[in-house]
Amino acid sequence: MAVYLYDDPADIPKFFPFTQSRPIAELRHGAWLLRERAARALGPVAGHLASAHLADFGDPDSAPVVPAPGSQKPRIFLRSTFAVEEQELNLAGGGGPPGVRLTDAAGTSVGAVLAGSTEWAGPPGIATSWPAIALRGRLLAGAWELVAHLGETLRADLEAERAGRQEGRVPAGCTVLGDPDDLFVDQGTLVEPLVVFDTRGGPIWIQAGAEIRTFSRLAGPLVVGRGSRVIGGQLRDSSIGPRCVVHGEVSNSIFLGYANKAHDGFLGHSIVGRWANLGAGTITSNLKNTYGTIRLNLGGERVETGMQFLGSLIGDHVKTAIGTMLPTGCVIGTGANLFGTTRPASSVPAFAWGTEEPGRLLACRMFLQTAAKVLPRRDVAFDDAARRYLESIWRHATGQPCA
């Protein structure tokens, strides 16, 4: 049965700035993308139902953004913000006409199984009168909850991963503090001597193709994704996606993938979008001087997160200059380029050019020229589809023609 993940319009502002440039289910929750969680629980994902400006979205190994599918056969539709757990479902026959409502434990609708004769009409088309099946999982309120639940989610994910593995393998010349069986080192990794792995707080997973250099200290729960490089510093309680370069002090943070933090600087309780580059000495604040809870400015709305620790939400393709200091609860829109003597505000518009002149934009032409240089560095083609996608997110964010 085909699985489709839909971005509920009510969710899109709460997952800003990432919804400017990607479907919600292409965000990382624990060790997995939300899309990968859905696939593990329900089967392969056929596509995302997302905002029109994302029509040409195409991350490496991602599911495509598709039009609403027809009604030829039964289909599963799942709300992108529902982090579904693996479970056995009895969906034989597609639930019969017109469909079955999928809910969380509290009874909130999180999707539907539609019979072949039923058209997808979006979330309003899910009738409360339909028979319901409750799914195990968590309905996320906003992007900040990816950070708020990171530690517990990583521990659960890595405990499940451990169940299918043999004894842990300690690389030569390295030290493990805690249970060596909680260190998962895949084949095809490079781990240099004099690396410390601390598994007392949770397991550590080093995925295939990753590289861990001498004088790095890694503390669980932690995932270092495929082809990523840790080139020094201290990492803990974090989920590093594929093809990243990471250095310095990183705590309770998520890298979606294909991003650079190759120098010193503290990153705490933050999310780093794809193709972001954090210049040397970029530092996040993740705690107010008052120790109070942190509010975010998401799409013009002030949101109370209830979190005491929260750093920055850094959108895709963001670039920061050396010595950039980001305030607590900073939200940086897609493609923003931060430099200058003025510190960034707590909310930075998409494609902002510098911090000195509010309203100044990074030109679309310059954005595309930079992307054309950056993507091939990670073996990703800058082709016509990539150009159309990048032009579309620039136009959508700025409201101007791409020139």
N, C-alpha and C positions, 0 to 999 in steps of 0.2 A: 504494500500500500504506500503510495507516494506521500512524503512528508513535506509540508510547506510551513515556513516560519513567517509570521506576520508581525509587522511593527504597528502596534495600536497607536493611532494618532495622539492619544492621551499620554503615551509613554515617551514620545519623541523629544519634547522639551526637557524631560527629566534626565535624559542621557546625552544632553548637550555637554561638550562640543562634538562628541564623536558621531552623533547623528547627522552632522553637517557633511560627513564624508564616507559613512559606512552604515550598513544595516546593523541593528542593535545586536543581533545574534553573532556577529563577528567580533564581539568583545570577549575578553578573557575573564572567566570566573573560576578561580582556583587553578587547577592544572590544565583545564580544557577551555576552549571557546564554548560559548553557549550553544552554538551550532553543533559542535562536536558532542556536547552532552545530549542534545536531542537525537543525534544519530545513534549514539550508544544505547539510548533507551528505546527508541521507536523505529529506527531504521534509517537508511540513507536519506539525506535532505535533498529534495529536488530543486529547491530554490527559496529565495527570500521574496516576500511581498513587502516592498519598502517604498520610500518616497521616489517620485518620478525622476528627480535629478540624479538618482543613483543607478539609472538604467544600465550604464556601461561599467558599473563596479566590477572589479575582478582581481582581488588579491590572489597571490599564489595559493593554490589548493582550496580556494573558497568556493562556496555555492553561488550561483549567479542570482541576480535580481531578475525576476520573471513577471510577466503579466499574470493576472488572475487566471488560474487554470480552468479549463472547461469542466463539463460534468459527464465525462465518458465513463468514469470508474470511481470507486470509493477513494477518498483522500483523507489524510490527517492534516489538520491545521492547528498549529501551536503558537501561542503568544510568545514573541521573542524574549520577553523579560521573565519568562518562567524557566527557572533552572531545574529541569526535570531530572529525577533520579532513575536509575535502571530498575525496571520492574516488569513483571509478567502481566500483560494486558490481554483480555479476551475481546478482540475486535473482529471476530469472524463475521463476514457478511457486511462489514461496514456499518453495523448498527441498525440497518434497515432505514427506510425513508421516514422523515427527511434526513435525520442524523442523530448523533449522540453528543451531548455537551460534556466537555472535559473541564474539571474543576480542580482547584487546590483543596487542601484539607478544610478550609474555612467556607467552601462553597462558592468561591469567586470563579467566574468563567475564565479559563485559560486556553480554550481551544474547542475544537469540535472534530468529530469524525463524520464526514458527509457521505451519504449514499451517492451512487453514480448519477441519480436523477436530480440532485440538488446543486444549484449554483452557489458559489462562494459570494456572499454579499457583505463580507467584512464582519468585524465584531458585532455590529448591530443585528446581523442576521442569525446570531446564535440565540435560539429561543430558550427561555428558562423553563418552558414546558417540556422540552425534550428530556428523555432519560439521561441520567448523569453518571459519569465514572470519575471518581476522585483519583488524582495522580499524586504520587509523592514528589515533593520538590519544594522550591522556594520562589515566591513571586517577588521580584526585586522592585523596589520603589524608585530607584534612580541609580545613576552611575556611582555615587558615593558608596552604595552598598556593596559594590564589587570589592572595595577596600575594607569596609566594615567587617565583612564576613570572611576575609581572605585567609586568615590563619586557620580557622576551624574547617573551612572548605578544603584547603590544601591538605590538612592532616587526614581528613576522610578520604580524599582522592588517592593519597599516597599509601594509606593503609590498604585500600582496595588493590592498588598496583602491587603492593608487596605480596599479596596472597597468591599471585601467579608467578612468583619468582623463586629462584633457588637462593642459596646463601649469598650474602653481599660480597663484593670484591673490593678490597682495599688497594688502590694503586701503589706501586712501589715508591717508597720514600715519603709517603703521606701519613698523616696522623688522624685517627678517628676518635673523637670524644663521644662516648655513648655506644650504642649497639651497632657493630659493623654491618649487621643484616639490614639495617635501615638506610644503608648507602647503596643506591642503585646506579651502577655505572654501565651504560649500554656499550655494546661493541662499536668500535669505530670512533671512540673518543680519544682525546689527548689530555692527560692529566700529568703535569710536571711535578717533580718532587717538591717537598716542603709546602704542601697545601694542607690546611687543617679543615676537617669536616666535623661539625658538631651536630650529632643526631639526637642529643638529649631532649630537644624540644619538638622533634618530629623528623620524619624521613627526608632524605635528599635524593633527587633524581637528576642525573646528568645524562641527557639524551644523546643519541647518535650524532656524531659529527661535531660535538661541542669541544671546546678547548678551555682548560683551566690552568692558568699560569702560576708559577711559583709565587709564594707570599700572599696568596689569596686565603681568606677565611670564610667558609660557607657554613651557615647554621640553618637547620631545618625548623619548620617545613619549608622546602625550597625546591623549585624546578628550574633547571637551566635547559632551554629548549634546543631543538635541532640546529646545529651549525652555529650556535652562539659562542662568544668568547668572553670569558671573565679574565681580565688582564691585571688584576690586583685589587686589593681592598677588602671590605667586609660586606657580605650579603647575608641577609636573614629574612625569613618569613615573606618570601617574594616568589613571584611567578614570572619568569623571563621567557618570552616567546622566541620564535625561531630567528636566526640570523641577526642577533644583536651583538653589540660590543659594550661591555659594562666594566666600569672601574669606579673605585671610591667607596663611599658608605651608602648602602642601599638597604632600606628597611621597610617591610610591609608595603611593597610596591608591585605594580604590574607593568610589564612591557608587552605591548600587543605584538611586537615583532618588527624586525628590519629597522631598528633604531640604534642610535649611537649615544653612549655616555662614556667616552673613552678617557676621562680625566677625573681628578679629584672633585669632590663636592658632595654634599649630603642630599639624598633623595629619600623622603619619608612619606608613607601613607599617600602615595601618588599613583596616577596612571599615566603612562607615556604612550602616545599614539604611534602608529607606524610611520616610518621615514622621518621621525623627529631626530634632531641633533642638538644635544645639550653641550654648549661650549664649556671649556675648562673653568672650573670654579663656580658653575651654576649651582645654587643652593636653594632648597625649598624650606620654608617654615611650615611645620606641621602641628604647632601648639601655640595658642594665644598666650600673651603675657598674663592674662587674667585667668588662664586655665578654663575658660568658658567654652561652651559648645560653639560649633562653627557653622556659619551660614554660607551658602553658595549663591551666586548670581547666575542663574541658568536661563538664558533666553529672555532676559529682562525681568525675571521673577526671582525674588529672594526666597530661598528654600532653607528651612531649618533642618539640618541633618541629624542633630542630636549627638554628634560625634565630638569628642574632645581632641582627638588626633586626626587631622586631615590636611594633606599637603596640597598638591596641584593636580588638576585635570588638564593634561597637555595634549592638544589635538594632533591629528595626523599632519605631517609635513611642517611642524613647528621648528623654528631654529632660534637658539638663544646665543648671545654673544658671551665672551669670557666675562666672568665675574657677575653674571646676572643673579639677582636676589629676588626670589619669588615669595610674595606674602602668603600667609595662611589662607587656605581655601581659594587659591588662585585658579581661575578658569581661563584657558588660553585657546582661542578659536583656531580652526584649521588654517595652516599655512602662515600663521603670524611669524614675523621676523623681529625679534626683540634685541635692540641695541640702543645705546645712548646713555647719558648721564642721569636720566630720570628713571627711578625704579618703576617697574611695571605696576599697573593698578590691579585690583583683585579680579577684574574682568577685562580681558583683552579681546577685541573683536577679531574675527577671522581676517586673515591676510593684512593685519596691521603691519605697517612699515616703520619700525623704530618706536621709541617711547616719547620722543620729544614733541611731536606734532600730532595730537589726537585727530583721527579721521584720515590720516594719510595711509594709502593702500599700497601693498606690493602689486605692481603691475602684472596682469595676467601673462604677458609675454615673458617677464622675468621669472615668474613662477614655473612656467613650462620649461624654460631653458635650464633652470636648476634641476627640475625633476628629470629631464633628459640626461643629465650628468649623474644623478644620484642612483636612479633605478638600476642601470646596468652594473653598478658597483656591487650589487647583490644578485647579479645574474637574472634580473627581471627586465624584460624588453619594454622599451618606450615605443610602443607601436600606435597605430591609429586609434585603437580602442582605449588605450591608456590616455592618449591626448584628449579624446572626446570626454572621457570621464573627468579628467582634471579641469578641463574647460567648464564642464557642467557644474562642478562643485564651486568653482570660482564665481560663476555667474549667479548661482543660487545664493551664495553667502553675501555677495556685494550688491546684487541687484543691477549690475552694469554689464554691458557687452564685453566679451573677451577680446582685447585688442593688444 
